[in-house]
Amino acid sequence: MHQRIKVQPQIFSVFFLTTVILALLFFTVAAIQPLKVAAQNLESNTFDSITQESMSTFAPPSLPFIQASSVATFYLPIIFKSPAIVYFDNFSDEDSNWAHRVDDGKCYSLYEGGRYRLNVDSGEICLRPAPKDSPAERTYGSFEVLAYHSEGESNSAFGIYINGNGADNQYIFKIRPNNSCSQGGDWEFTRNRNGTKIIVRSGHCNLNIRRGYGSANFNRLKVKHTSDRQITLYINGVQIDTFNEAVSQELTGRGTGVYAEASSSTNIVIKYDDFTVFAP
């Protein structure tokens, strides 16, 4: 009997220690859990903050946005609007008022098969204006034409002119697609003021220029002139130059049209299509 009474306190001690250890484990886990949750919240907030900053970086800086929360940002829709076309002529109508069957001793112009054709005599320069008092006449905007070399001397030039004011004042954007370049061709942007021509910008053997003859080798030329005196030049949809004219040098006439010049050795034929003028 005496020995059995001695064993019972031992059993009680083991039970008590086990209970204490379990209680300590429980309180330890309970204390660690809030720290873990806090760490997860901190990690989540940090990730959201970085993500939001990245979105703000790629958003257009000029557009407002609505801040819904610290996590989500809603942006207004982005709408890209092309400049309005104020004038277009694909030369399918002989009554669209370009010079038709006109010979001025330098070149002969006419509508032909949905194209506008210039036959330029050797050594001569030819300018044909878009219809007078039409929406094509403007100082600022974008002016574009499709043109190709049909016949004649390979070193001849052709293109578009803008800001014309009489025969001796205009900007001329022209290319030489079939000159001595093995690839591409030369281009020039010229200011003609009172008959004095100055090459403002130029490029040699530009690869954006298509070489060859006929409508399969057309070149699309575009000049953009804005009211802050900036002029931007494009060949076949590629911007090749942009610059600002000095206040004292800017031409502000309203006439525009097509241009061609023949070398001194032979006559040439240049054809044009899709003459287009866009608002600024």
Long-range contacts (C-beta under 8 A, 24 or more apart in sequence): 45-70, 83-141, 83-142, 83-278, 83-279, 83-280, 84-278, 84-279, 85-276, 85-277, 85-278, 85-279, 86-135, 86-136, 86-138, 86-141, 86-277, 86-278, 86-279, 87-130, 87-134, 87-135, 87-136, 87-275, 87-276, 87-277, 88-274, 88-275, 88-276, 88-277, 89-130, 89-136, 89-274, 89-275, 90-114, 90-273, 90-274, 90-275, 91-115, 91-116, 91-272, 91-273, 91-275, 96-131, 97-131, 97-132, 97-134, 98-128, 98-129, 98-130, 98-131, 99-128, 99-129, 107-260, 112-271, 114-273, 115-215, 115-271, 115-272, 115-273, 116-258, 116-271, 116-272, 116-273, 116-275, 117-150, 117-269, 117-270, 117-271, 117-272, 118-158, 118-258, 118-260, 118-269, 118-270, 118-271, 118-272, 119-267, 119-268, 119-269, 120-152, 120-156, 120-260, 120-261, 120-262, 120-267, 120-268, 120-269, 120-270, 121-262, 121-267, 122-153, 122-262, 122-263, 122-264, 122-265, 122-266, 122-267, 123-262, 123-263, 123-264, 124-261, 124-262, 125-259, 125-260, 125-261, 125-262, 126-259, 126-260, 126-261, 127-161, 127-164, 127-167, 127-170, 127-257, 127-258, 127-259, 128-257, 128-258, 129-164, 129-255, 129-256, 129-257, 130-255, 130-256, 130-257, 130-275, 130-277, 135-277, 136-256, 136-275, 136-277, 137-254, 137-255, 137-256, 138-254, 138-256, 138-277, 139-163, 139-225, 139-252, 139-253, 139-254, 140-225, 140-226, 140-227, 140-280, 141-224, 141-225, 141-277, 141-278, 141-279, 141-280, 142-222, 142-223, 142-224, 142-225, 142-277, 142-278, 142-280, 143-222, 143-223, 143-224, 143-225, 143-256, 143-276, 143-277, 143-278, 144-220, 144-221, 144-222, 144-223, 144-234, 144-274, 144-275, 144-276, 144-277, 144-278, 145-220, 145-221, 145-258, 145-272, 145-273, 145-274, 145-275, 145-276, 146-218, 146-219, 146-220, 146-272, 146-273, 146-274, 147-218, 147-219, 147-220, 147-221, 147-258, 147-270, 147-271, 147-272, 147-273, 148-213, 148-214, 148-215, 148-217, 148-218, 148-219, 148-270, 148-271, 149-177, 149-178, 149-212, 149-213, 149-217, 149-268, 149-269, 149-270, 150-213, 150-214, 150-268, 150-269, 150-270, 150-271, 151-213, 151-267, 151-268, 151-269, 152-262, 152-266, 152-267, 152-268, 152-269, 153-262, 153-263, 153-265, 153-266, 153-268, 154-178, 154-179, 155-179, 155-180, 155-263, 156-260, 156-261, 156-262, 156-263, 156-268, 156-270, 157-188, 157-260, 157-261, 158-258, 158-259, 158-260, 158-261, 158-270, 159-221, 159-258, 159-259, 159-260, 160-221, 160-223, 160-256, 160-257, 160-258, 160-259, 161-255, 161-256, 161-257, 161-258, 161-259, 162-223, 162-225, 162-255, 162-256, 163-225, 163-251, 163-252, 163-253, 163-254, 163-255, 163-256, 164-253, 164-254, 164-255, 164-256, 164-257, 165-251, 165-252, 165-253, 165-254, 165-255, 166-253, 166-255, 168-192, 168-193, 168-194, 168-195, 169-193, 169-194, 169-251, 169-253, 170-251, 170-253, 170-255, 171-200, 171-223, 171-225, 171-231, 171-251, 172-197, 172-259, 173-221, 173-223, 173-233, 174-259, 174-261, 175-209, 175-219, 175-221, 175-235, 177-209, 177-210, 177-211, 177-212, 177-217, 177-219, 178-211, 178-212, 178-213, 181-205, 181-211, 183-207, 183-211, 184-208, 184-209, 184-211, 185-209, 185-211, 187-233, 187-235, 187-240, 189-223, 189-231, 189-233, 189-241, 191-249, 191-251, 193-249, 193-251, 200-243, 200-245, 201-233, 201-241, 201-243, 203-240, 203-241, 206-235, 206-240, 208-235, 208-236, 208-238, 208-240, 209-235, 209-236, 210-236, 215-271, 218-273, 226-280, 227-280
